Amino acid sequence: INPCCRGGDLVIARVLPALRERAARVEHGQEDWGWHAWGYTESRRLAVDAACDDIDAGDMVVLVSVHARGPWWKLWREHELEGPELDALRDLVLAALEGWTDGPCTVDHERASGRP
């Protein structure tokens, strides 16, 4: 197990019930970079990715993203979306983690891709 994977399974386990209520199909598991839970609707992929940022402190990073899917989605890259759907997924994750963490969850709006 990579150090970045530690604890991600616990975060994803907290989020899964709420994600299952929003998506027709959900897959989850461990990757080299941490853990993921992806919910699929007819036209969207709702992604929740969790990785350990600091093992000693127990700090986790949770990235949420919404991707548009269409008939072409397996051939070309999905389009990442912002706006109300992303806000709703963020709120879903925050609600699932609220009261479970030792401290408040903070939201950083900087995108991992570096794009504005």
Secondary structure, 3 states (H helix, E strand, C coil): CCHHHCCHHHHHHHHHHHHHHHCCEEEEEEECCEEEEEEECCCEEEEEEEEEEECCCCEEEEEEEEEECCCCCCCCCCEEECCHHHHHHHHHHHHHHCCCCCCCCCCCCCCCCCCC
